[in-house]
Amino acid sequence: MAHDPARPLEGIKVVELSTMITASLATMTLASQGAEVIKVEPLGFGDPMRLLGSQKAGISALFNNCNRSKRSIAIDIKSDAGRDVVRKLASEADVLVHNFRPGVMDRLGLGSEELRAENSRLIYLAISGFGNEGPLADAPAYDHIIQAMAGYTSLQGKGDEFTFMRTLICDKITAFIAAQGITAALLARKDSGRGQHLDISMLHASLAFLWPDGMMHHTLLDDDAIDLPPMSDYYQTLETSDGCIALTGMKDDYWDALCEIIGRIDLASDPRFADGVSRLMNMPELMSEFAKTSVAKDSETVLAELGELGVPCAPCLAQQDLPHHPQVKAIGAIEEQSHPLMGSLRMVSPPVRFGGSSSTLEGPSPSLGQHTRDILRELGWNNTAIHDLEAAGSI
């Protein structure tokens, strides 16, 4: 049977025990590439993410955006019967992912060594907030807590101010690095035949993501290093008569024409901005000039004129306008799907094109425990045993 190039992880079974975003988004990334993902949720209201933000029929948009194409089993992993179910799932899985605090899974008898002793091919990934060692190893962690400690609030602020990024950046960074680590471990297993234990902390992942540009001014330690303006000073926005555009106007080839288009011919003769090097060295001053510049033309006209010069530019789109931009449509980035409970949804399609073909959205996000009985039957529980689990409050 031919393998679908758009589903490179087809045949890989993943078990996820988690709450909130990191592990959920990591495993959904694997699901979008063909993996089968079983999400183990606690009884009651399940993953707390189900309750956050816009929602319908007991499923939030945030939960849906991190849990498509999964099956949900709702069990009490603090019960002996519940732990037996997890052990059986792990014995048949390729990957197990959790984001409990260090030591929790070991105390439940579901630690890495124990489960990998039963299934030597299992890749066991543990996501933590701060890592397994140090004074904060047992501390709870949320996205804004990691933003603060990893330097993101400092980077976003001005001077001594600290400002949060208005997105769950650290959660999502950790998720994508986790997904990459899992696929690397799967590749290594092809040669060794054995799985392995993987650890990833939100703090470490967020530092790694920030470092290339966000910490470049804290990388060179010798006194003779030359310190230029930070990369964020290169970000240029320009007000037009009907909106705002982003542009980068550094090259000498079009500097004079750019100044004419935006109605600031005075900048072309300003010695501080005479060439690319001068503009680079005086970037804060240049940005100040752009900030107080407003173009009388509309955005479409300015973008067309800049585009003819080859100036990198784009409109600053409002969130509600994103799905309708012709370039977003052209690459098929946003799709609509009908969910059996949530109704019509708008979502981003998988961004990686395997085999040069666009991938489309797979199955919907599950309701809590939607697949509990089906999964238990697949694992070998008969109807009587399932009824007994239900009567005992284990499922």
C-alpha positions in Angstrom: 0.0 0.0 0.0 1.5 3.4 -1.1 2.4 5.7 1.8 0.7 9.1 1.6 3.6 11.7 1.5 1.3 14.3 3.2 1.0 11.9 6.2 4.6 11.0 7.1 3.7 9.9 10.6 0.9 7.6 9.6 1.1 4.4 11.8 2.6 6.3 14.8 0.5 6.0 18.0 0.8 8.9 20.5 -0.6 9.0 24.0 -1.0 12.5 25.5 -1.6 13.1 29.2 -1.7 16.9 29.7 -3.6 20.0 30.5 -3.3 23.3 28.7 -1.3 24.1 25.6 2.2 22.8 25.4 1.7 19.0 25.1 -1.7 19.5 23.3 -0.3 21.6 20.5 2.8 19.4 20.2 0.7 16.3 19.7 -1.8 18.0 17.4 1.2 18.9 15.2 2.0 15.2 15.0 -1.7 14.4 14.3 -1.7 16.8 11.4 1.2 14.8 9.9 -0.7 11.5 10.2 -0.1 10.3 13.8 -2.9 8.7 15.8 -3.3 10.7 19.0 -5.2 9.6 22.1 -5.7 12.4 24.6 -6.1 11.1 28.2 -8.3 13.6 30.1 -9.3 13.8 33.8 -12.9 13.2 34.8 -15.2 16.1 35.4 -14.5 18.9 33.0 -11.4 17.4 31.4 -8.6 19.6 30.2 -9.1 23.0 31.7 -8.4 24.5 28.3 -11.9 23.5 27.4 -13.2 26.3 29.5 -11.1 29.2 28.4 -12.2 31.9 26.0 -14.8 31.7 23.2 -16.7 28.4 23.3 -19.7 26.5 22.2 -21.1 23.1 23.3 -18.6 22.8 26.0 -15.6 23.1 23.7 -13.5 26.3 23.6 -12.0 27.7 20.4 -8.6 27.5 22.2 -9.1 23.8 23.0 -10.2 23.1 19.4 -7.2 24.9 18.0 -4.8 22.7 20.0 -6.7 19.3 19.8 -7.9 18.6 16.3 -7.8 15.1 14.9 -7.5 13.5 18.4 -9.5 10.9 20.3 -10.4 11.6 23.9 -10.5 9.1 26.7 -11.7 10.3 30.1 -10.3 8.3 33.1 -9.2 8.8 36.7 -5.4 8.1 36.6 -5.3 8.3 40.4 -7.3 5.0 40.5 -5.6 1.6 40.0 -8.0 0.8 37.1 -7.2 4.2 35.5 -3.5 3.6 35.7 -3.9 0.1 34.2 -5.5 1.8 31.2 -2.6 4.2 30.8 -0.1 1.3 31.1 -2.0 -0.6 28.4 -2.1 2.4 26.2 1.7 3.0 26.7 2.5 -0.6 26.0 1.1 -0.2 22.5 2.2 3.3 21.8 5.2 4.8 20.0 5.2 8.1 22.0 3.9 9.2 25.4 3.8 12.9 26.2 2.9 14.6 29.5 3.3 18.0 31.1 2.9 17.2 34.8 5.4 18.6 37.3 8.6 16.5 37.8 7.9 13.4 39.9 4.2 13.3 39.5 4.1 10.5 36.9 6.7 8.5 38.9 4.5 8.7 42.0 1.6 7.4 40.0 3.7 4.4 38.8 3.6 5.8 35.2 7.2 7.1 35.1 9.5 6.8 32.1 11.6 4.0 33.3 8.7 1.8 34.3 6.7 2.3 31.1 9.8 1.9 28.9 10.7 -1.3 30.7 7.4 -2.7 29.4 7.7 -1.1 26.0 11.4 -0.6 24.9 10.3 1.2 21.7 8.4 3.9 23.6 9.5 7.5 23.3 8.6 9.2 26.6 8.6 13.0 26.5 8.2 15.0 29.8 7.4 18.7 29.5 8.1 20.8 32.6 8.0 24.5 33.4 11.5 25.1 34.8 13.3 21.7 34.4 14.0 18.9 36.8 16.7 20.6 38.8 17.1 23.8 40.7 15.1 25.9 43.1 12.1 26.2 40.8 11.9 22.6 39.6 8.6 22.0 41.5 7.1 25.5 40.8 3.9 25.9 38.7 4.4 27.5 35.4 2.2 29.4 32.9 3.0 31.2 29.8 3.2 34.7 31.3 5.4 33.4 34.2 7.9 32.0 31.7 7.7 35.2 29.6 8.8 37.1 32.6 11.6 34.9 33.5 12.9 34.2 30.0 13.4 37.9 29.2 10.4 38.4 26.9 8.8 41.1 29.0 12.1 42.9 29.1 12.5 42.7 25.3 9.0 44.0 24.7 9.3 46.9 27.2 11.0 50.2 27.0 13.8 51.1 29.4 12.9 49.7 32.8 9.3 48.8 31.7 8.2 45.2 31.4 5.5 44.3 28.9 3.9 40.9 28.0 3.5 39.7 24.5 -0.2 39.3 23.9 0.0 35.7 22.8 0.9 32.5 24.5 4.3 32.5 22.9 6.2 30.4 25.4 3.6 27.6 25.4 3.6 27.4 21.6 7.4 27.6 21.3 7.7 24.7 23.7 5.1 22.7 21.8 6.8 23.0 18.4 10.3 22.2 19.8 8.7 19.2 21.6 7.2 18.0 18.3 10.6 18.3 16.6 12.3 16.4 19.4 9.8 13.6 19.1 10.3 13.2 15.3 14.1 13.2 15.9 13.7 10.5 18.4 11.5 8.5 16.0 14.2 8.8 13.4 16.9 7.6 15.9 14.7 4.6 16.8 14.7 3.4 13.2 18.4 2.5 13.7 18.5 1.6 17.4 15.1 -0.1 17.6 14.7 1.5 21.0 12.9 4.5 22.3 14.3 7.0 24.8 13.4 9.5 27.5 13.1 13.2 26.4 12.9 16.2 28.7 12.0 19.7 27.7 11.3 22.7 29.9 9.4 25.8 28.9 12.1 28.0 30.3 14.9 26.3 28.3 12.8 26.2 25.1 11.9 29.9 25.4 15.4 30.9 26.0 16.6 29.0 22.9 13.9 30.7 20.8 14.7 34.2 22.2 18.4 34.0 22.0 19.4 34.4 18.2 18.2 38.0 18.0 16.7 38.8 21.3 20.0 38.2 23.2 22.5 39.0 20.4 23.6 42.1 22.4 24.4 39.8 25.4 26.3 37.2 23.4 29.7 38.7 22.6 31.5 39.0 25.9 34.8 40.8 24.9 35.1 44.5 25.4 35.9 45.3 21.8 32.6 44.1 20.5 30.7 46.7 18.4 27.1 47.3 19.6 24.6 48.3 17.0 20.9 49.1 17.5 18.7 46.1 18.3 16.8 44.3 15.5 13.5 45.6 16.7 14.7 49.1 15.8 14.6 48.0 12.1 10.9 47.5 12.2 9.3 50.4 10.3 5.6 51.2 10.1 4.1 54.0 8.1 0.7 55.6 8.5 -1.3 56.1 5.3 -4.7 57.9 4.7 -6.6 54.7 5.5 -4.4 52.5 7.6 -0.8 51.5 8.3 1.9 49.5 6.4 5.1 47.9 7.4 8.2 48.4 5.3 12.0 48.1 5.3 13.7 50.8 3.4 17.4 50.3 3.9 18.9 49.8 0.5 20.7 52.6 -1.4 19.1 51.5 -4.6 15.7 52.8 -3.7 16.2 55.1 -0.8 15.7 58.4 -2.7 12.6 57.1 -4.4 11.2 55.8 -1.1 11.6 59.2 0.5 9.7 60.8 -2.4 6.9 58.2 -2.2 6.3 58.9 1.5 6.6 62.7 1.1 9.8 63.0 3.0 12.4 64.1 0.4 14.2 65.9 3.2 15.3 62.5 4.6 17.1 61.8 1.3 19.5 64.7 1.8 19.9 64.2 5.6 23.6 63.2 6.2 22.5 60.9 9.0 20.8 58.7 6.4 23.1 59.2 3.4 23.7 55.5 2.9 22.8 52.1 4.3 25.6 52.1 6.9 24.6 55.6 8.1 21.0 54.6 8.3 22.0 51.5 10.3 24.1 53.5 12.7 21.3 56.0 13.2 18.4 53.7 13.2 16.6 55.1 16.3 16.6 58.6 14.7 15.3 57.2 11.4 12.6 55.3 13.2 11.6 58.5 15.0 11.3 60.3 11.6 9.1 57.5 10.2 6.9 57.5 13.3 6.0 61.2 12.8 5.4 60.7 9.0 1.9 60.3 7.6 1.3 59.7 3.9 -1.7 61.4 2.2 -2.1 58.4 -0.2 -4.1 55.3 0.7 -2.3 52.0 1.6 -3.0 50.3 -1.7 -1.4 53.1 -3.7 1.7 53.3 -1.4 2.1 49.5 -1.4 1.9 49.4 -5.2 4.5 52.2 -5.6 6.9 50.5 -3.1 6.4 47.2 -4.7 7.5 48.5 -8.1 10.8 49.5 -6.4 11.2 46.2 -4.7 10.8 47.6 -1.2 9.8 44.9 1.2 6.3 46.0 2.4 2.9 44.7 3.5 -0.3 46.1 5.0 -0.8 46.0 8.8 -3.8 43.7 8.8 -6.5 43.8 11.5 -7.2 40.3 12.8 -10.7 40.2 11.2 -9.1 41.0 7.8 -6.5 38.2 7.9 -8.7 35.4 6.3 -9.7 37.7 3.4 -6.3 38.9 2.2 -5.6 37.5 -1.3 -2.1 36.2 -0.4 -3.5 34.3 2.6 -6.1 32.8 0.3 -3.6 32.0 -2.4 -1.5 29.7 -0.1 -4.6 28.1 1.4 -3.5 29.0 4.9 -7.0 29.3 6.4 -9.8 26.9 6.0 -13.3 26.5 7.2 -14.6 23.3 8.8 -18.0 22.1 10.2 -17.7 20.7 13.7 -20.4 18.3 14.8 -20.9 20.2 18.1 -19.2 23.6 17.5 -20.7 24.4 14.1 -18.7 26.4 11.5 -15.1 27.0 12.4 -12.3 28.9 10.8 -8.8 27.4 11.3 -5.2 27.4 9.9 -4.3 24.5 7.8 -1.1 22.5 8.4 1.8 24.8 7.3 4.2 22.1 6.1 3.7 21.0 2.5 4.9 17.4 2.2 5.6 16.3 -1.3 4.9 19.8 -2.5 1.1 19.4 -1.8 -1.0 21.4 0.6 -2.3 19.5 3.6 -5.9 20.0 4.6 -7.5 19.9 8.1 -8.1 16.5 9.5 -10.7 15.5 12.1 -12.4 17.7 14.6 -11.5 18.2 18.2 -13.2 15.7 20.5 -15.7 16.2 23.2 -14.6 15.0 26.7 -14.4 11.2 26.8 -16.0 10.9 23.4 -14.0 7.8 22.5 -13.5 6.2 26.0 -15.5 3.1 25.3 -14.2 2.6 21.8 -10.6 2.9 23.0 -11.1 0.5 25.9 -12.6 -2.1 23.6 -9.6 -1.8 21.3 -7.3 -2.4 24.3 -9.2 -5.5 25.2 -11.8 -4.5 27.8 -15.2 -6.1 27.2 -18.5 -4.5 27.9 -18.8 -5.9 31.4 -15.3 -4.7 32.3 -16.1 -1.3 30.9 -19.4 -1.2 32.9 -17.4 -2.1 36.0 -14.9 0.8 35.4 -17.8 3.2 35.0 -19.6 2.0 38.1 -16.3 2.4 40.1 -16.0 6.0 38.8 -12.7 5.2 37.0 -14.1 6.4 33.6 
